[in-house]
Amino acid sequence: MIEKESNKQNRFMEWVDKRYPWTDFWKKHLSEYYAPRNFNFWYFFGSFSLLVFVMQILSGIWLVMEYTPTADGSFSSVQHIMREVRYGWLLRFMHTTGASAFFVVVYLHMYRGLIYGSYQKPRELVWLIGMVIYFCLLIEAFTGYVLPWGQMSYWGAAVITSFASAIPYMGDLILVWLRGGFSVTGVSLHRFFSLHVIAIPLLLAVFIFVHLVALHHVGSNNPDGIDIKQKKNREGIPLDGIPFHPYYTVKDLVGVVVFLFVFCLILFFTPKMGGIFIEPDNFVPANPMVTPLEIAPVWYMTPFYAMLRAVPNKLLGLSIMAGAVALMFVLPWLDRSRVRSIRYKGTYSKIAIVIFVICFMGLGYLGHEAVSPLRTMLARIFTLGYFGFFLLMPIYSSIEKTKPLPERVTG
């Protein structure tokens, strides 16, 4: 009986493989894709990002079924989802919690790339595609932030789109194009809805697929920053590599269980996170005649918002905010170190990464707080520290003394 079932499966797979390269795909990207054997805790966050992306797509599909993208109906439709749709509150909180979880795991995934030099040759393109994904995520988050059409959603959209007017010559035209008029209205809401539900998710899906294909083409980095392809056995298998499936798929499943446990704790017990994930003002219908006391974006955008507020000139502030993201794109060409991993880099690089993390987290906190002279001064100091990490990297990474690399991966 078992042999008959096995033969049926084999015949079925032969039929599929003649029409679609499923077995080749499985071998190339899973069962015969050899990853370094020393992956650690930091390598969970790539798979977590993919998991949260799928969760956001699925929960978003169900929310769209009950959502009305109009200025008159959007806020009430959200309340309808929360109060009248069966398990609607769960779907909505799953989506809002997932948005923050997405940025948590993406920021940690990017941090891992920073400390282990995953952006260096030959992985520059992998890093660049990843940065495009991050940029798309920022747009996706902003457009989704507008959809509840509460006070903070409305005024956040009004303030953020108004920055376009600072662009010389074309600023006013771009502003009208973004809003669909001279002010934020239901037309703006419908545009953001289209981007959030259709355009940006499609781009994200494409770029995530391209990101994974590019990664598997050049091979994964590891905590030692050593290419495992350099040392192979007679069969051409890396000596320090193990098949991604089943070893890392099983390991990632354990991490996924822990991640989902923490995710569910937040989802069921504190989905608003004290106003950090969902602001209290967003439970009030949008009113163009009443401005909230403090207008700030969601926490994952506050580092760049703090940079913007720290500069009195709107155009200069916009340029600094754009430059903060643009610098990440050129990172592979700024690092002149002879080694990849922070384990073997010198003291300067280690001090620089600590300062960078402090500055980024400090900007994130200041961007969420009210403006004051002290906070403005701190924001300027942290902004200088942020830019110094990138702009001084060609100097400190080339002059520092590095540790010798081991012959093979450790751990």
N, C-alpha and C positions, 0 to 999 in steps of 0.2 A: 504493500500500500504506500509506504514512504517513498519507495523507488518510483512508483507511478506518478506521485505528486511532484517529485523532483524532476522527472522527465517532462511533465507538463509545464513546469516553471521554466525549464531550459528551452523548450520549444517556443514558449511565449516570449522569452527574452531574445531568442534568435529572430523571431518575427519583428520585435520592436527594434533591435539593433540594425536590421536591414533598412529600416525606415527612419530611425533616429539614433544618433550615437550615444545612447544612454550609458552603456557599459564603459565606453571610453571616457565619458564625462565623469562617471563614478570613480574610475581608477585615477584619472588625472588630478582630480580635485579632492579626493577623499582617501580611498584605500591605498593608492600608490603615490600620494603626495607626502613626501617625507619632511616633517617639521623637526626642528631642533629638540633634543630630548630634555633640555633644561628650561623649558617654559615655566614661569612662576606666576604668582598671584596677578601681576599686572597684565597678563595675557588673557584674562577672562573678559575684559571689557569690550573687545572687538565682537565676540559672540553675543554679549549682552546688548550691544548696540543693535545688532540684527534682530534680536528677540523683541526689543522695545519697538523697533520700526514696524514689525509685523503686528504687534499689539495695537499700535496707533492706527494702522490701516484698518484693522478689523473693527475696533471700537468706533473709529470715525465713520465707517460705512453705516453702522447702526444709528449713530447720532444724526447723520445727514437725512435719514428716512423721516425724522420728526422735526428737523430744523427748518425754519422759514427765513431765507436771507433777504429780509426787507427791514427798513428802518422801523416800521410799525409793528412787525411781527417777530423780529429776532429775539428780543428780550423775553417776550411772553412765551415763545416756543421753547426757550431754554428752561423757563419755569415749568412749562408743560412736561418737558422731559424729566425734570427733577421730581415732580409731584404726582403726575398722572400716568406716565408710561411705566409699565412693569419693569422693574430693575433699571429704569432710566437713570436714577441717581448713581447707580453703580457704574454704568457705562460712561456717564459724564465725568465722574471722579477718576475712573480708570484712565480716561483720556487726558485730563488735566494733570494727574499725578505722573502719567506716562511722559508728558511733555517735559516735566522737570527731570524725571529719571533719564530721559534721552540725553539731555545736556550733561547730567552728572557722569554718565558712562562715557560719553563722547569726550568730555574734558579730561577724564582719567585716561582714556585711550590715547589722546593727544599728548598727555604728560608722559606716558610710557614711551611714546615715540621720541620725545625730547630727551629723556634721560638715557635711553639706549641707542640714540642716534639712528633711528629707523628711517630718517630722511636722507641719509648719506648714500652715495653711489653704491649699488646700482638702483636704489629705491626712490630716486627723486620723483619719478612719475607717480609712484604709489602715494607719496606724500602730497603731491599737487592735486591728484584726484580726491584725496581725503579732504584737502582744504576746500575744494569746490563743494563737496558734500556739506562741510561745515557752513559755508556761506549760504547754501540752499536751505540749511536748517534754520539759520537766522531769519531768512525771509519767511519760511514756513511758520516759524514761531510767531513772528510779528503779525502775519495775516490771520493766524488762528486766534491771536490775542484780541483782535478787533471784533470777532464774530459774536461774542455774548452781548455786545452793544450796551454794556453798562457804562457807568460814568468814567471809570478808568480806561475802558476800551476806547470809548469815543475820544476822550481828551488825549490819550496816548497816541492815537492815530493822527489827531490834529497836530500835536507837537512834533512827532517824528516826521510826518510828511512835510511839515513847514520848513524843515532843514533844507529841502531841495531848492527853496527860493534863494539860498545863499550862493548857489552856483552862478557864476557870472554869465550874462547874456541869455543863457537858456533856462535859468532857474525857474522863472515864472511859468514858462511853457511846460516844463517837466512837472511842476507842482499841480497845474491844472490837469495834466494827463494822468497823474497818479490818483488824484481825487475824483476825476470825472466831472469836475466843476471847480468853482472858486472856494468851496468849503467842503468839509467832510459831511456827506449825505448818504442816503440809501444807495445811490449809485456807487459811491466809494465802497460801501459794505459789499455790494454785489461783486465788484471787481476783486476785492480781497477774498471773498468766498470762492470765486472761480480759481484763483491762484492757489488757495489753500487746499482745495478739494481735488483739483484735477492737475494743474500744470506742475506745481512743485513736487507732489508725490511721484509723478511720472519721472521727473528728472532725477529725484532721489533714488528711485528703483534702478534706473539705468546706470547712474554713477556708482551705486553700491555694487552692482554686478561687475562693472568695469574695474572698480577698485579691487575686488576679490580676484578677478582674472589676472590683473597686473601683479598682484601680490604673489599668486601661485606661479607666475611666469619667472619671477626673479628669486623667489623663495623667501621664507620668513626670516626676519632678524631674530636675535636672541639676547639674553642679558649680558653675554660676553661680547657681542658685536662681531662674532667670527662667522665667516661664511662656511657652512657645513659642506657645501658642494666641492670644496677644495680637496677634501680627503674622502675617497670612496673605496669600496671593496672591489673585488673582481667583477661582480655583477652590476657595478655602477651605482650601488646604493650608498648614500652618505654614512660614514661610520658613526657619526653622532646624530643621525636622524632616525625617527620612528614614524610609522604610518599615522597620518592624522586620524584615520578611522581604523580601529576602534579606540585607540588610546586617548586621543584628545577629545573625541566626541563624548566619551564616557566621562572624562574629567570635567568637560564643560557642563554636562548635565548635572553634576554635583554642584557646580557653581551656580547654575540656573536655579536649582532648588533653594539655595541660600538667598539668592537675589530675589526670587519671587516671595519668599517668606518676609523679607524686609519690606518689599514693595507692598504686600498685603497688609502689613502692620500700619504703614502710612495710609494706605487706601481706606482702611476700615476705622482707624482711630484718629487720624489727624490729616485728612486730605487737603485742608487749607493751609496747613503748616504755619498757623498763627498769622495768616495774611501774606505769607511769602509766595505760596503757590497760587492762591486766589485772593486778591485784595478785597477788603470789605466794600470799597466803593463800587466794585463790579456787581454787587448785589442791589444796586440802585439803578433804575433805568437811565439811559443817556439823556442828558439835558444840556443842550448847547448854550443855555443862558446861565448856567451855574458851573463855575470852575472849581474843581477840587483844590484843597489847600496845597497838596503836594502831588505832582504828576511825575511818576517814575515807571520805567518799564519793568518787566518781570526780572527776577534775580539774575538769569543767565545772560542778560544784556546790560546789566548795570555797570560792569567794568568799563565798557565803551561809553556809556552815558556819563559816567563820572569824568572821563577824559574830556568829553564835549562840554560839560558844565564848568570845567576848570579853566577854560579859555574864554575871555570876554568877547572875542570876535567870533561871530557865527561861522564865517567861511573858514577861518583858521581852525576852529574847533571841529568842524566837519572834516577838514583835511587830516587832522590828527586822528580822528576816529577811523577814517578810511585807511590811513597809513598803518594804524595798529593791526588791522586785519591783513593788509597787503604785505607787511613784513613777514608774516608767517609763510606766505607763498614763496618768498625768496630764501627762506632759511637754509635749504640744502647748499646754497652757494655762499652763505655767510660763515659756515663752520669750516675752519681750516685745520681742525685737529687731525692727528695721524691715527687716532683710534675713534671708535664709535661710542662705546658704552661709558657711562659716567663712572663705572667701576675702575676704569683705567685712565680716565682723564685726570688732569692736574687740579690743583687747589683752586685756581681761578674759575674754572668751569663749575666746580662744585659750589663755590660761593655765589656765582652768578645765577645758578638755577634756584638757589634758596631765596635770593633777593627777588628774582622774577616771580616766584610763587607768592611771596609776601606782598609784593606790589599788586599782583593781579587780584588776590583775595581782598586786599585793602581797598582797591578800586571798586570791587564788587560790593563791599559793605558801604562805602561812601556814596555810591550811586543810588543806594536805596534810602539814604538819610536826607534830611532837610539841609539846605545850603547854609553854611556859616563861614566866617573868615578862616577859622582853624581848619575846617574840613576842606575848604577850597585850597588852602596851602598844602595840606596833606595829599590831596588829589593831584596837585602839580608835582609834588615830590615822587609819588608813586608812578605817575606818568613818565617822568624822567627815568625812573628805574626800569620801567617796562621797555621803553625804547632803548635804553642803554644796554639791556641784555642782548638785543639784536644788533644794534649798530656797532657795539664794541666787540662783538663776537669774533670778527676776523683778526682782531689784535690779540685778545687774551687766549683764544684757542690755538693760535700759531706759536706763541712764545712760551706757553706753559710746558712744564716737564711732565710727560706721561709715563705710566707704568708699562712694562713689557707685557705683551699679550701672551696668553698660554698657547701651547701648540694645538690643543683641542678644547672643546667647551667644558666648563666645569659645572658641578652640581647635578 
